[in-house]
Amino acid sequence: MYGSVLTPEHMVYLAGAFYVAGMAITNQIILRLLILAGTCVYLIYYAIIGDTPLWEAIYVSLLIGIANIGGLSSLIARQSRLAIPRAHADIFYDFPRLPPGDFRALMKLAKRYTVEQDTQVTLEGEMGEKLYFVLKGATLVRKGEQAFVLPPKLFLGEVSFLTGVPSSASAWLEEGAEVLEWQFDDLRRKCARNPRFNLALEAAISLDLAAKVARSMGESSVHVDNIPSPMVNALSDVRRN
């Protein structure tokens, strides 16, 4: 039956074509689908090429196929919206560089809460221990004698996290602000175990840094001589000026 449609020689060429096409594509899901198609063709080939099936080759190809299916399932799950935790589905689009699977992993390490009073979260010149993402509320940033108010949807403490150097500015969250908080150590352990997660997180933070640079070029900072540490007073001074 097979001989009238596709000869064994043709099957070898077809399987090889699937493998070559897969290796030429950078999309991991398509790559694995093409490799899986080639493996299936080889399985049929090993079953019909001789008087008896080539069981050893069939077993090895089956193992390769099963491993490939496992990796393919993991990739699809990572990209699927089903991976987004319901408790944080409302903020998924605030992290445009994170695939659903990486977003889920990041949220597992996060503490989400509302600030009950004006709170300082970073101190210029000192090492940070926590990374923050402001969901709602204003942030006061002071660097030297310059101060400015930033809108939400931004990271705080990201410079210390990425570079391991002291914070480049002091920052306060206003009362009522909603924030996500991570411990540096937790994130670094996760990044060390999962290079793909590390790349995704660095991409999200880099996008945030680029937005901050663009914002700083388009807005003038407010100069004040002495900003009181309570944010409520600092904000009133900055806005008055």
N, C-alpha and C positions, 0 to 999 in steps of 0.2 A: 504493500500500500504506500509506504513512504517512498519506495524507489521510483514510482510513477510520478510523484510530485516533486520530491526533493531528494537528491542523491546524498549519500554520506559526505562526499566531498563538498557539496554545496552547503551542507549543514556546518561543516568546519569553518567554511568561509563566512557564513552568516553569524555564527557565534563569535568569531574573531572580529567581525565588523561591529557587533554590539560592544565588545570590550574596547576596541579602538575608539569608537564614538564616545563611550563613557569616559575614557581617559582624557579626551580632548575637551570635555565640558567641565566648567568650574562649579556649576550648580550641583551641590552634593546629593540632593534628592533625585534629580534626573540621572546623575552619574550612577547611583546605586540601582535605579530602575533598569538602566541599560545593562549593567553588569549582571543583574538578576535575570534579565532576558537571555543574555549569553549563557549563563549557567544552566538555564532550563533547556536551551538547545543542546548543550553538551550532554545533559542527562539523557535526552532522547537518543543522541548519537551513541553514547556508551551502551545504551540498552539494545540497540539494533545492529551495531556494527559487526558483531561476531555471531557465531552460532549460539553462544550463551552470553548473557549480559556481562559487562566488565564491572563486577560488583565493587572491587576496590576503588575504581575511578568514580563510580556512582556514589559510594559512601563519602568520599572526600568532597565531591561536588555538592552533595547534600549538606555537609557541614559548612562549606563555604556559603551556600545559599541561605542556610539558617542564620549564620552570623551576619550576613548582609541584610536579611529581613529584620534582625534585631536592631542593627544600626539605622536602617531606614525608618523603623517604627519610632525610634528615639528622635530622629530628625523631624518627622512629621508631628510628633507630640510637642516638640519644642516650638514649632511654628503655629500650632493650632490655638485658636482662641479659647478652646476648652481648658487650656493650661492656666488661664488667668484666674486668680482666686477671686471669689465673689466679693470678699470684704474690701478688695482694693480695685475692683473693676472700674470704679469712677475716676481713678487717676492713671489708668493705663496709658492714655494718650499724652500724659505729661512726660512720658519717657519714650520718645519716638524712635530712639536707636536701639531699644531693647526688644528682642523677640519675646513672645508670650512665655516661653519656657524660662528664659533668663529673668524676665520680670517676676515670675513666680518665685524663683530662687532668691532674688533680691528681697522680695517682700517677706519671705520666711525669716530673714535676718533682721528685719526692721521693727522698730517700736514706733507706733503711730499714736500721737497724742495732741492735745490742745494746751498751749501755754497759758497758765493761770495768772501769771504776772510778768511784767517786763523782765526778760532773762538774757544775760550775756552768754553767748555760746562759743565765741572764739576770742582770744586775747592776742593782740599783735606782739610778735616776738617770742611767743611761747608755743611749745609743741602741743598739737591737738591730739585728742584721743577718739573723737567722734566725728562722723560725717552726717550732715543734715541735708534735708531737702524740704524747703518751705512750700507748703501747699496753699496756705491762705495767710494773709496778713503781711504787714510791711516789715522790712528789715533795715535797721540802721547800721551802716558800715562806716567806721572811722579808720583812716590811715594817716598817721602823723597828725597834721593840723587840718586835714581835709575830711569832710563828712558828707555822706549822701544817703538818701533813702532809696532802697530797691524794692520793686514789686515782687510778688510771690513767683513760684515756679522756678526756683533756682537752688543750686547746691551751696552749702556753706562748709568750710573746712576741707574743700577738695584739694587745695594746694598742698597742705600737710599730708593728706592721704596719698596723693600721687608721688610726691617728691621726698617725703620724710623730713622736711625742713619746717622750722617754726612758722606759725600763721603769719600771713602777710598783712592782715588787718584785724581789727576788733569788730565784732558784730553782735547786735542785740536783736532779739525777737520781741515784738510788741505783744501785750496781753491779748489773748484770744487767737493768736496765730496757731495754725495747725501745721504740724511738722512730722516728718519721718526722721528717725534717728538710728544710726548704725554704729557699732563699735568698730574701730579700725581693725582690731585683731580678728574679729569675726569675718570681715570682708576679705582681709588678706589671706586667711586660711582657705576661704572659698575660692579665691582667685588662684591660689597655688594648686589647688586640687583640680580646677577646671579652667584651663587656658581660654576656652571659648567664652566662658562667662566673663573672664578677665578682660578680654578684648571688647566684649559688648559693653561692659561697665565703663571702660576707658573711653569708648566712643561717645557714650551718653554724657560723660563728664566733660570731654573735649568740646562737644557741641555747646554745653552750658558755658564753658569758659569763653568760647568764641562769641556767644551772645552777650556776655558781660563786657567784653572788649568793645564790641560794636555799640553797646549802650553807653559806655563811658566816653566814647568819641563823639556821641551825638548829644550828650547832656553835660552841662557844666557842673562841677562839684561845688559844694557849699563850703566856704572857708569860715571857721569859727576858732576862736582862741582857746576856749576851755569848754568842752562838752561835758556836762554832768553825766555820771555813769548811769543813773536811772534813765531808761529809754524814754519815758514819758516826757521828761524835761528836755532831753536831747532832741527829740522829735519836734517839740514845740519851738525850740531855738532854731533848728534847721529850717522848718517851714516858715517861721517868721522872717528869716532872712531871704 
